[in-house]
Amino acid sequence: MQKRKATRQISVGDVKIGGGAPPSVQSMTNTDTRDWRGTLGQIRSLAKAGCQIVRVAIPDSEAARALAKIAARSPVPVIADIHFNSLLAIACVRNGASGIRINPGNIGGEDAVAGIAEECAKKNIPIRVGANSGSLPAKFAAGLHLAGEGRTEALADALVESAIAQCRMIERHGFRDIKVSLKASDVRATVMACRKFSLKYDYPLHLGVTEAGGLLRGMVKSSVGIGALLLDGIGDTIRVSLTADPVEEVKAAIMILEAAGRRKACPELVSCPTCGRTEFALEKLLHKVEAEIEKLKGKGRKFKPAKIAIMGCAVNGPGEAKDADIGMSGAKDGGLVLFKKGKVIGSFAEAEAMRRFKKLMTELLVAGN
């Protein structure tokens, strides 16, 4: 894994982005922002799942007014997502947004961008500019008629050129608290674009694969794209875009950060894929352990960085899982073997094993929380 790319630091509310800060997790509400109570409820659910920054769509002035109530009550910073109307962006800055997401190319021209930059500077809040494969200006789209690798590279170059043009438009007005996203539904083009941009600029990067798809397909595409960049040392904040409950986006983002070594797993839960040696319902047991972890977290309990292993047989546990803090595996007598730090505690019937295992899990909790 490469060393983190050095980027300048900005702040979205109390969340630091770039400058060596840990990559943060973002999501976006799919509620009607004008329904401020419903939107706030979803934000609270996202925050509980581990989301650190939330974005909301602002389609009209009613949504901009609702943002004032949402931002005042939100447990995490709220970014206003605006297109086509600079007055909405200015209203959201004044109504408490912690950040603004615009596309300078469609917000109304140079004067509109100048007005937004001036308001954001007054409130000391950043602007995110986004280059997206679905909304590239025509002047950057040359070469997109090509096929295969030629089109992939042309798309990546177009995303970079568009992002640079957007940044320069804002910079002309003396504003540099900017973060940048370069996204395509093509994973390779997304990765290529972020790598190219990262070589030229030190603006913090927001990572994601746009229009990634449903839960499974979207998680796979996002994991490949975001994970590749994180392993390159690129990326300061991430969003996993899924056609699913936004809470699933947050869960996936956290898992990607953990898998890429950019966040400590608290806890890391590992399990074997099972084989013919498995003589009990391992998947069912795994779900029970996952539910217990979520139950404890739901009560506000926090885990230390730890590894929990649920394995099918003695070959994998405690054998291959001997580095786990605690674990369970199938036993020859039909019961379950409990082990801790590679040492066997004993073999027990499933109900007793689970009772004991729950107690072992509490030993992995941070004291006093």
Kinemage of the C-alpha trace (Angstrom):
@kinemage 1
@onewidth
@group {chain A} dominant
@subgroup {mainchain}
@vectorlist {calphas} color= white
{ca met a 1} P 0.000 0.000 0.000
{ca gln a 2} L 1.388 3.378 -1.014
{ca lys a 3} L 1.825 6.381 1.231
{ca arg a 4} L -1.105 8.806 1.252
{ca lys a 5} L -1.003 11.485 -1.417
{ca ala a 6} L -0.371 14.877 0.222
{ca thr a 7} L -3.371 17.150 -0.297
{ca arg a 8} L -4.423 20.479 1.144
{ca gln a 9} L -6.908 20.357 3.999
{ca ile a 10} L -10.438 21.718 4.063
{ca ser a 11} L -13.160 21.452 6.689
{ca val a 12} L -16.765 20.378 6.201
{ca gly a 13} L -18.244 21.370 9.522
{ca asp a 14} L -16.042 19.679 12.101
{ca val a 15} L -14.826 17.002 9.657
{ca lys a 16} L -11.331 17.524 8.262
{ca ile a 17} L -10.774 16.404 4.674
{ca gly a 18} L -7.294 16.059 3.198
{ca gly a 19} L -4.029 17.115 4.787
{ca gly a 20} L -3.469 13.655 6.253
{ca ala a 21} L -6.896 13.374 7.907
{ca pro a 22} L -8.402 9.861 7.755
{ca pro a 23} L -10.680 9.368 4.729
{ca ser a 24} L -14.229 10.245 5.723
{ca val a 25} L -17.467 8.473 4.809
{ca gln a 26} L -20.246 10.278 2.970
{ca ser a 27} L -23.701 9.405 1.742
{ca met a 28} L -26.691 11.204 0.248
{ca thr a 29} L -30.290 11.180 1.372
{ca asn a 30} L -32.946 9.894 -1.013
{ca thr a 31} L -35.823 11.557 0.817
{ca asp a 32} L -37.613 14.682 -0.387
{ca thr a 33} L -35.514 17.432 1.229
{ca arg a 34} L -38.648 19.579 1.530
{ca asp a 35} L -39.829 16.994 4.065
{ca trp a 36} L -37.299 18.159 6.607
{ca arg a 37} L -38.449 15.790 9.354
{ca gly a 38} L -38.231 12.729 7.103
{ca thr a 39} L -34.850 13.852 5.761
{ca leu a 40} L -33.532 14.484 9.245
{ca gly a 41} L -34.701 11.024 10.306
{ca gln a 42} L -32.733 9.442 7.481
{ca ile a 43} L -29.662 11.540 8.322
{ca arg a 44} L -29.809 10.285 11.901
{ca ser a 45} L -29.965 6.688 10.651
{ca leu a 46} L -26.965 7.329 8.413
{ca ala a 47} L -25.005 8.903 11.255
{ca lys a 48} L -25.786 5.944 13.495
{ca ala a 49} L -24.379 3.628 10.803
{ca gly a 50} L -21.119 5.597 10.728
{ca cys a 51} L -21.721 8.298 8.117
{ca gln a 52} L -19.690 11.447 8.782
{ca ile a 53} L -21.006 13.822 6.105
{ca val a 54} L -24.417 13.839 4.402
{ca arg a 55} L -25.441 15.479 1.136
{ca val a 56} L -28.998 16.532 0.342
{ca ala a 57} L -30.534 17.534 -2.984
{ca ile a 58} L -31.795 21.115 -3.304
{ca pro a 59} L -34.150 21.257 -6.310
{ca asp a 60} L -35.993 24.465 -5.351
{ca ser a 61} L -36.378 27.285 -2.837
{ca glu a 62} L -38.641 25.235 -0.577
{ca ala a 63} L -35.870 22.655 -0.190
{ca ala a 64} L -33.371 25.463 0.492
{ca arg a 65} L -35.601 26.752 3.297
{ca ala a 66} L -35.989 23.248 4.720
{ca leu a 67} L -32.208 22.940 4.785
{ca ala a 68} L -32.081 25.537 7.558
{ca lys a 69} L -34.078 23.250 9.858
{ca ile a 70} L -32.143 20.163 8.776
{ca ala a 71} L -28.681 21.699 9.211
{ca ala a 72} L -29.556 23.105 12.635
{ca arg a 73} L -30.577 19.671 13.935
{ca ser a 74} L -28.306 17.292 12.007
{ca pro a 75} L -25.783 15.181 13.963
{ca val a 76} L -23.331 15.465 11.028
{ca pro a 77} L -22.372 18.239 8.587
{ca val a 78} L -24.781 18.693 5.677
{ca ile a 79} L -23.739 19.502 2.114
{ca ala a 80} L -26.222 21.102 -0.268
{ca asp a 81} L -26.279 19.618 -3.784
{ca ile a 82} L -27.305 22.254 -6.320
{ca his a 83} L -27.527 22.415 -10.106
{ca phe a 84} L -28.531 25.195 -12.513
{ca asn a 85} L -29.497 27.838 -9.938
{ca ser a 86} L -26.844 29.928 -8.192
{ca leu a 87} L -29.414 31.672 -6.008
{ca leu a 88} L -30.289 28.321 -4.427
{ca ala a 89} L -26.614 27.778 -3.638
{ca ile a 90} L -26.352 31.182 -1.975
{ca ala a 91} L -29.540 30.541 0.001
{ca cys a 92} L -28.149 27.226 1.254
{ca val a 93} L -24.902 28.877 2.366
{ca arg a 94} L -26.929 31.365 4.367
{ca asn a 95} L -29.184 28.621 5.725
{ca gly a 96} L -26.397 26.680 7.404
{ca ala a 97} L -24.956 24.272 4.828
{ca ser a 98} L -21.489 23.022 5.777
{ca gly a 99} L -20.522 22.689 2.124
{ca ile a 100} L -21.821 23.272 -1.392
{ca arg a 101} L -21.720 20.841 -4.295
{ca ile a 102} L -22.023 22.553 -7.679
{ca asn a 103} L -21.049 22.031 -11.285
{ca pro a 104} L -19.629 25.442 -12.251
{ca gly a 105} L -20.372 24.633 -15.880
{ca asn a 106} L -24.150 24.531 -15.379
{ca ile a 107} L -24.693 26.942 -12.511
{ca gly a 108} L -25.165 30.092 -14.622
{ca gly a 109} L -21.796 31.415 -15.783
{ca glu a 110} L -18.865 33.341 -14.349
{ca asp a 111} L -20.892 35.901 -12.398
{ca ala a 112} L -22.935 33.147 -10.737
{ca val a 113} L -19.782 31.289 -9.713
{ca ala a 114} L -18.317 34.527 -8.348
{ca gly a 115} L -21.395 35.095 -6.194
{ca ile a 116} L -21.275 31.575 -4.758
{ca ala a 117} L -17.531 31.801 -4.065
{ca glu a 118} L -18.023 35.118 -2.255
{ca glu a 119} L -20.759 33.714 -0.003
{ca cys a 120} L -18.801 30.535 0.746
{ca ala a 121} L -15.730 32.596 1.650
{ca lys a 122} L -17.801 34.642 4.120
{ca lys a 123} L -19.005 31.485 5.865
{ca asn a 124} L -15.680 29.629 5.470
{ca ile a 125} L -17.302 26.620 3.833
{ca pro a 126} L -15.872 24.608 0.918
{ca ile a 127} L -17.129 24.002 -2.587
{ca arg a 128} L -17.065 20.584 -4.201
{ca val a 129} L -16.775 20.558 -7.974
{ca gly a 130} L -17.791 17.398 -9.748
{ca ala a 131} L -16.805 16.128 -13.170
{ca asn a 132} L -19.242 13.387 -14.152
{ca ser a 133} L -19.257 11.225 -17.270
{ca gly a 134} L -22.983 11.808 -17.667
{ca ser a 135} L -22.762 15.590 -17.822
{ca leu a 136} L -19.496 16.481 -19.567
{ca pro a 137} L -19.509 19.732 -21.524
{ca ala a 138} L -19.343 19.104 -25.275
{ca lys a 139} L -15.931 20.745 -25.618
{ca phe a 140} L -14.392 18.008 -23.442
{ca ala a 141} L -16.159 15.093 -25.103
{ca ala a 142} L -13.881 14.694 -28.135
{ca gly a 143} L -12.668 11.120 -28.470
{ca leu a 144} L -15.602 9.537 -26.671
{ca his a 145} L -16.667 7.958 -29.968
{ca leu a 146} L -13.710 5.584 -29.748
{ca ala a 147} L -14.086 1.975 -28.604
{ca gly a 148} L -12.363 -0.111 -25.913
{ca glu a 149} L -9.271 1.259 -24.185
{ca gly a 150} L -9.219 4.296 -26.458
{ca arg a 151} L -12.610 5.444 -25.186
{ca thr a 152} L -11.696 4.697 -21.566
{ca glu a 153} L -8.626 6.924 -21.702
{ca ala a 154} L -10.462 9.618 -23.651
{ca leu a 155} L -13.181 9.661 -20.993
{ca ala a 156} L -10.613 9.867 -18.204
{ca asp a 157} L -8.869 12.778 -19.929
{ca ala a 158} L -12.196 14.532 -20.468
{ca leu a 159} L -13.059 14.194 -16.776
{ca val a 160} L -9.682 15.651 -15.781
{ca glu a 161} L -9.938 18.548 -18.245
{ca ser a 162} L -13.462 19.341 -17.083
{ca ala a 163} L -12.474 19.264 -13.398
{ca ile a 164} L -9.465 21.506 -14.023
{ca ala a 165} L -11.612 24.009 -15.910
{ca gln a 166} L -14.133 24.065 -13.036
{ca cys a 167} L -11.401 24.598 -10.443
{ca arg a 168} L -9.859 27.429 -12.459
{ca met a 169} L -13.213 29.162 -12.768
{ca ile a 170} L -13.564 29.203 -8.978
{ca glu a 171} L -9.890 30.068 -8.409
{ca arg a 172} L -10.286 33.201 -10.536
{ca his a 173} L -12.425 34.572 -7.742
{ca gly a 174} L -9.792 33.972 -5.087
{ca phe a 175} L -11.437 30.864 -3.664
{ca arg a 176} L -9.436 27.677 -3.084
{ca asp a 177} L -11.317 25.717 -0.418
{ca ile a 178} L -12.201 23.153 -3.047
{ca lys a 179} L -12.564 19.405 -3.167
{ca val a 180} L -12.912 17.553 -6.433
{ca ser a 181} L -14.670 14.448 -7.672
{ca leu a 182} L -14.121 12.721 -11.019
{ca lys a 183} L -16.696 10.000 -11.543
{ca ala a 184} L -17.849 7.665 -14.279
{ca ser a 185} L -19.887 4.484 -14.303
{ca asp a 186} L -16.823 2.983 -16.010
{ca val a 187} L -14.575 1.878 -13.145
{ca arg a 188} L -11.366 1.998 -15.193
{ca ala a 189} L -12.066 5.526 -16.447
{ca thr a 190} L -12.798 6.684 -12.896
{ca val a 191} L -9.549 5.250 -11.539
{ca met a 192} L -7.523 6.577 -14.466
{ca ala a 193} L -9.018 10.064 -14.127
{ca cys a 194} L -8.348 10.282 -10.383
{ca arg a 195} L -4.766 9.103 -10.847
{ca lys a 196} L -4.137 11.678 -13.588
{ca phe a 197} L -5.691 14.533 -11.604
{ca ser a 198} L -3.831 13.551 -8.440
{ca leu a 199} L -0.494 13.908 -10.224
{ca lys a 200} L -1.232 17.529 -11.118
{ca tyr a 201} L -3.190 18.990 -8.224
{ca asp a 202} L -3.269 18.845 -4.442
{ca tyr a 203} L -6.984 19.424 -4.024
{ca pro a 204} L -8.535 16.748 -1.793
{ca leu a 205} L -10.361 14.104 -3.802
{ca his a 206} L -13.844 12.737 -3.206
{ca leu a 207} L -13.910 9.157 -4.505
{ca gly a 208} L -16.792 7.191 -5.947
{ca val a 209} L -18.078 5.304 -8.964
{ca thr a 210} L -21.231 6.974 -10.228
{ca glu a 211} L -24.342 5.056 -11.247
{ca ala a 212} L -22.694 1.919 -9.876
{ca gly a 213} L -25.945 -0.054 -9.732
{ca gly a 214} L -27.844 -2.105 -7.174
{ca leu a 215} L -26.582 -3.513 -3.911
{ca leu a 216} L -24.350 -6.340 -5.174
{ca arg a 217} L -23.163 -4.924 -8.502
{ca gly a 218} L -22.742 -1.459 -7.057
{ca met a 219} L -20.699 -2.707 -4.112
{ca val a 220} L -18.411 -4.704 -6.408
{ca lys a 221} L -17.799 -1.810 -8.808
{ca ser a 222} L -17.293 0.650 -5.956
{ca ser a 223} L -14.954 -1.684 -4.100
{ca val a 224} L -12.774 -2.161 -7.175
{ca gly a 225} L -12.658 1.528 -8.084
{ca ile a 226} L -12.441 3.143 -4.668
{ca gly a 227} L -10.249 0.352 -3.293
{ca ala a 228} L -7.704 0.651 -6.110
{ca leu a 229} L -7.329 4.371 -5.494
{ca leu a 230} L -7.087 4.034 -1.712
{ca leu a 231} L -4.327 1.464 -2.157
{ca asp a 232} L -2.564 4.009 -4.387
{ca gly a 233} L -2.700 6.473 -1.502
{ca ile a 234} L -5.328 8.577 -3.292
{ca gly a 235} L -8.597 9.721 -1.751
{ca asp a 236} L -9.710 11.888 1.149
{ca thr a 237} L -13.437 11.185 1.380
{ca ile a 238} L -15.634 8.532 -0.239
{ca arg a 239} L -19.198 7.756 -1.200
{ca val a 240} L -20.418 4.367 -2.368
{ca ser a 241} L -23.298 5.104 -4.774
{ca leu a 242} L -25.940 2.376 -4.634
{ca thr a 243} L -29.492 1.975 -5.840
{ca ala a 244} L -30.387 0.885 -2.323
{ca asp a 245} L -30.987 2.153 1.190
{ca pro a 246} L -28.280 4.824 1.792
{ca val a 247} L -27.383 3.061 5.048
{ca glu a 248} L -25.995 0.252 2.865
{ca glu a 249} L -23.737 2.834 1.211
{ca val a 250} L -22.272 3.710 4.583
{ca lys a 251} L -21.721 0.086 5.580
{ca ala a 252} L -19.997 -0.624 2.267
{ca ala a 253} L -17.797 2.478 2.520
{ca ile a 254} L -16.601 1.523 5.979
{ca met a 255} L -15.806 -2.004 4.817
{ca ile a 256} L -13.847 -0.670 1.828
{ca leu a 257} L -11.790 1.616 4.069
{ca glu a 258} L -11.069 -1.270 6.420
{ca ala a 259} L -10.130 -3.651 3.602
{ca ala a 260} L -7.801 -1.027 2.103
{ca gly a 261} L -6.101 -0.501 5.459
{ca arg a 262} L -7.275 3.112 5.724
{ca arg a 263} L -9.363 2.445 8.836
{ca lys a 264} L -8.992 0.027 11.724
{ca ala a 265} L -11.654 -2.673 11.769
{ca cys a 266} L -13.634 -2.477 15.002
{ca pro a 267} L -14.077 -5.384 14.894
{ca glu a 268} L -12.920 -7.257 11.797
{ca leu a 269} L -15.180 -10.273 11.312
{ca val a 270} L -13.769 -13.106 9.204
{ca ser a 271} L -15.340 -16.415 8.217
{ca cys a 272} L -14.414 -19.264 5.890
{ca pro a 273} L -16.424 -20.034 2.728
{ca thr a 274} L -17.212 -23.556 4.051
{ca cys a 275} L -16.468 -26.868 2.378
{ca gly a 276} L -17.319 -30.541 2.770
{ca arg a 277} L -15.683 -30.609 6.212
{ca thr a 278} L -18.280 -28.223 7.623
{ca glu a 279} L -20.863 -30.115 9.671
{ca phe a 280} L -22.993 -27.282 11.063
{ca ala a 281} L -24.896 -24.239 9.788
{ca leu a 282} L -21.962 -21.835 9.690
{ca glu a 283} L -23.783 -19.129 7.746
{ca lys a 284} L -26.595 -19.069 10.307
{ca leu a 285} L -24.077 -18.817 13.141
{ca leu a 286} L -22.253 -16.003 11.364
{ca his a 287} L -25.496 -14.047 11.096
{ca lys a 288} L -26.082 -14.500 14.835
{ca val a 289} L -22.636 -13.075 15.604
{ca glu a 290} L -23.175 -10.176 13.184
{ca ala a 291} L -26.502 -9.432 14.847
{ca glu a 292} L -24.881 -9.425 18.294
{ca ile a 293} L -22.208 -6.992 17.112
{ca glu a 294} L -24.853 -4.686 15.641
{ca lys a 295} L -26.895 -4.979 18.846
{ca leu a 296} L -23.951 -3.837 20.945
{ca lys a 297} L -23.153 -0.989 18.568
{ca gly a 298} L -26.816 0.009 18.550
{ca lys a 299} L -26.550 0.489 22.315
{ca gly a 300} L -23.666 2.894 21.752
{ca arg a 301} L -20.948 0.407 22.678
{ca lys a 302} L -17.659 0.641 20.782
{ca phe a 303} L -15.252 -2.143 19.941
{ca lys a 304} L -11.499 -1.975 20.165
{ca pro a 305} L -9.647 -2.871 16.940
{ca ala a 306} L -10.055 -6.650 17.043
{ca lys a 307} L -10.453 -9.747 14.888
{ca ile a 308} L -13.314 -12.217 15.356
{ca ala a 309} L -13.272 -15.507 13.434
{ca ile a 310} L -16.182 -17.837 12.659
{ca met a 311} L -14.746 -20.931 10.980
{ca gly a 312} L -16.092 -24.208 9.662
{ca cys a 313} L -13.662 -26.746 11.091
{ca ala a 314} L -10.417 -27.300 12.994
{ca val a 315} L -8.351 -26.776 9.820
{ca asn a 316} L -9.385 -23.130 9.660
{ca gly a 317} L -10.065 -22.469 13.302
{ca pro a 318} L -8.099 -22.119 15.363
{ca gly a 319} L -5.530 -23.241 12.752
{ca glu a 320} L -5.664 -20.604 10.034
{ca ala a 321} L -7.470 -18.193 12.357
{ca lys a 322} L -5.022 -18.419 15.234
{ca asp a 323} L -4.335 -14.678 14.970
{ca ala a 324} L -7.957 -13.883 15.860
{ca asp a 325} L -8.686 -12.328 19.232
{ca ile a 326} L -11.612 -14.717 19.645
{ca gly a 327} L -13.230 -17.319 17.438
{ca met a 328} L -15.549 -20.274 16.994
{ca ser a 329} L -15.218 -23.303 14.763
{ca gly a 330} L -16.896 -26.647 14.206
{ca ala a 331} L -15.880 -29.544 16.440
{ca lys a 332} L -15.658 -33.293 15.719
{ca asp a 333} L -18.266 -33.998 18.396
{ca gly a 334} L -20.801 -31.824 16.590
{ca gly a 335} L -20.410 -28.913 18.981
{ca leu a 336} L -18.492 -25.685 18.604
{ca val a 337} L -14.909 -24.996 19.650
{ca leu a 338} L -14.200 -21.630 21.240
{ca phe a 339} L -10.703 -20.214 21.009
{ca lys a 340} L -8.927 -17.071 22.101
{ca lys a 341} L -5.602 -15.840 20.691
{ca gly a 342} L -5.076 -19.273 19.103
{ca lys a 343} L -5.677 -21.228 22.298
{ca val a 344} L -8.681 -23.549 22.593
{ca ile a 345} L -11.041 -22.749 25.466
{ca gly a 346} L -13.225 -25.809 24.991
{ca ser a 347} L -15.966 -27.501 22.960
{ca phe a 348} L -19.618 -26.733 23.739
{ca ala a 349} L -23.109 -27.301 22.411
{ca glu a 350} L -24.223 -24.415 20.188
{ca ala a 351} L -26.455 -22.637 22.718
{ca glu a 352} L -23.768 -22.719 25.413
{ca ala a 353} L -21.052 -21.808 22.918
{ca met a 354} L -23.002 -18.744 21.825
{ca arg a 355} L -23.644 -17.700 25.427
{ca arg a 356} L -19.933 -17.909 26.211
{ca phe a 357} L -18.992 -16.219 22.948
{ca lys a 358} L -21.191 -13.223 23.701
{ca lys a 359} L -19.313 -12.808 26.961
{ca leu a 360} L -15.992 -13.007 25.117
{ca met a 361} L -17.191 -10.282 22.745
{ca thr a 362} L -17.844 -7.924 25.639
{ca glu a 363} L -14.160 -8.223 26.523
{ca leu a 364} L -13.391 -6.575 23.162
{ca leu a 365} L -15.430 -3.461 23.972
{ca val a 366} L -13.836 -0.149 24.849
{ca ala a 367} L -14.137 0.318 28.594
{ca gly a 368} L -16.489 2.974 29.906
{ca asn a 369} L -18.650 3.448 26.835
